[in-house]
């Protein structure tokens, strides 16, 4: 979970995360949330990083990805700028390095 960026529709994070990918993994989902101080946080949307996407970009991917809906009754607008790269394996598992840059 990233830090919260308050009072902007175009937040910037620059935070990096590492995920160990299981050999059988199909996708990794990143959820974009709207943090509310007095009530439950709202899910704005999500992006999925799939095995096929990583195979199409063997040197990594950097760019804007459109958010997709989590709740089919909710309209989703927005996109998130990610940089993802699969790094060498550790004990037979690959390491996904994902940098969350910004959103709009």
N, C-alpha and C positions, 0 to 999 in steps of 0.2 A: 504494500500500500504506500503510495507516494504521500508527500506532505500536501496539505491543502493550500491552494492558491485562492485567496478570497477576492471577491468583487471584481471579476474580470471575465469576459467571454472568450478571451484568448490567453489562457494561462501558459506559462513556461515552467518546466521542471528541470530537465537535464539530469534526471536520476537514472541510474543504471542498475539492472537486476540480472541475476544469473539463475537459470533453471536447469536442473539435471534432467535430460530427456531419457525416458525409458525406451528400450529398443522397440516396444510396441506402440509408442505414442502416435496419435492421429492428429491432434491439434492442441494448441495452447490458447486459451481465451484471456483477453485483457478487458476488464470492465471499467467503464468511465462512470464515475459517481458524482453526484451533486451533494456535498456535505451540508446537512442542516443542523444548526446548533440546538434547536429545540425539539426536533422530531427525527424520525428515522431517515437515514440517507436515501436518496433516490438514485436508481440506476438510470443513467442517460442512454447508454447503449454499450455495445461491445465490438471488438474486432477479434477475429480468429486467425492465428498463425498456424497454417496447416503444414503437414509433412510435404505435400506437393509444392506449396509456395517456397519452402526452403530448398527443395530440389531444383526449382526453376531459377533460384538465385544462389548458386553455390558459394559466391564470394560475399554474400550478405545482401540485405535489402535496406534501403533508407528511403522513406517517402511518406506521403499522406495516405492514410487508410480511412475509408468511410465507415462510420459507425453503423451497425445493424441493430435491429430491435431485439430486446430481450423479452418484452411483453408484446404479443402480436396486436394488442389493442392500443398501443402507444405509437405515435409518430416519432421518428428519430431523425434528427438533423445534426450534423457535425462530423468532424473528422479529427484524427489524432496522428501526429507525426512521430513515427517510430524508426529506430534503427535496430535491426536484428541481424545476428551473425551466429552461425554454429561454429563452435571452436572444437579443438581436438577432444578425443574421448579420454575419460578418466575411468579406468576399471571397466571398459566396455560400454560406458554410457557417454553420450555426447552432451556437451554443455551449450545451452542457448544463452547468449548474451543479448539482452534487450534493453535499449535505452529509450526511455519515454522523454521526448523532447518538448512538445507543445501540443496544444489542441485549439480547435476553433469551432 
